[in-house]
Amino acid sequence: EPEVTQTPSHQVTQMGQEVILRCVPISNHLYFYWYRQILGQKVEFLVSFYNNEISEKSEIFDDQFSVERPDGSNFTLKIRSTKLEDSAMYFCASTETGGGAADTQYFGPGTRLTVL
Amino acid sequence: GDSVTQMEGPVTLSEEAFLTINCTYTATGYPSLFWYVQYPGEGLQLLLKATKADDKGSNKGFEATYRKETTSFHLEKGSVQVSDSAVYFCALSEKETSGSRLTFGEGTQLTVNP
């Protein structure tokens, strides 16, 4: 069964460094998402992406974050200058069709980011 | 804004016990409702969903009914197994247009003992 994959599974970085988290969505999917979960807190929406542009973003997704689909398979989340509070599990997701309310989002296993 | 509230965990049950995990929501429109499950070391997997009032979602013996009058979507299973041990997340999605975000509850850790 096709699945969303994410690399790395765990990333450790120093505060102020840039990190890029990588995702490979399911191949025929059209909409892509990033979520994060700070330890002990809810899973929070960051951004959705379609047709090479951001469809929607949350208040968390400020100027230090960016997303890109550099080729036909990868979808990346870049954090330009990491802060301690960026430490979290980051999940990528994708949907096959229009990305509407009833569509199922398929999630990857997550990347645990630790900022020291 | 939209929000989802789940019963506080963790929940510990014996095998074959009855499971209920409560979920209530606040939304301005008519959301779709979901239960996701996260097994240890894995990502979030869709367990079941319901897209309109009175719909019942079901999968792997789990059920949840979309109750608009009580704004609830409680998860139930008649007889849990050790393999059901996981974290369960209730979620909603409201926007009908593209890129609809999921709003999640806090998650409920379920442990089933043999």
Chai-1 contact restraints between the chains, C-beta under 6 A:
chainA,res_idxA,chainB,res_idxB,connection_type,confidence,min_distance_angstrom,max_distance_angstrom,comment,restraint_id
A,Y31,B,G99,contact,1.0,0.0,6.0,A-B,restraint_1
A,K42,B,F104,contact,1.0,0.0,6.0,A-B,restraint_2
A,K42,B,E106,contact,1.0,0.0,6.0,A-B,restraint_3
A,V43,B,F104,contact,1.0,0.0,6.0,A-B,restraint_4
A,F45,B,R101,contact,1.0,0.0,6.0,A-B,restraint_5
A,S48,B,G99,contact,1.0,0.0,6.0,A-B,restraint_6
A,Y50,B,S98,contact,1.0,0.0,6.0,A-B,restraint_7
A,Y50,B,G99,contact,1.0,0.0,6.0,A-B,restraint_8
A,S55,B,S98,contact,1.0,0.0,6.0,A-B,restraint_9
A,S55,B,G99,contact,1.0,0.0,6.0,A-B,restraint_10
A,E56,B,G99,contact,1.0,0.0,6.0,A-B,restraint_11
A,G99,B,S98,contact,1.0,0.0,6.0,A-B,restraint_12
A,G99,B,G99,contact,1.0,0.0,6.0,A-B,restraint_13
A,G99,B,S100,contact,1.0,0.0,6.0,A-B,restraint_14
A,G100,B,E96,contact,1.0,0.0,6.0,A-B,restraint_15
A,G100,B,S100,contact,1.0,0.0,6.0,A-B,restraint_16
A,A101,B,S32,contact,1.0,0.0,6.0,A-B,restraint_17
A,A101,B,S93,contact,1.0,0.0,6.0,A-B,restraint_18
A,A101,B,E94,contact,1.0,0.0,6.0,A-B,restraint_19
A,A101,B,K95,contact,1.0,0.0,6.0,A-B,restraint_20
A,A101,B,E96,contact,1.0,0.0,6.0,A-B,restraint_21
A,A101,B,S100,contact,1.0,0.0,6.0,A-B,restraint_22
A,A102,B,S32,contact,1.0,0.0,6.0,A-B,restraint_23
A,A102,B,T51,contact,1.0,0.0,6.0,A-B,restraint_24
A,T104,B,L46,contact,1.0,0.0,6.0,A-B,restraint_25
A,F107,B,G43,contact,1.0,0.0,6.0,A-B,restraint_26
A,F107,B,L44,contact,1.0,0.0,6.0,A-B,restraint_27
A,G108,B,G43,contact,1.0,0.0,6.0,A-B,restraint_28
A,P109,B,E42,contact,1.0,0.0,6.0,A-B,restraint_29
A,P109,B,G43,contact,1.0,0.0,6.0,A-B,restraint_30
A,G110,B,G43,contact,1.0,0.0,6.0,A-B,restraint_31
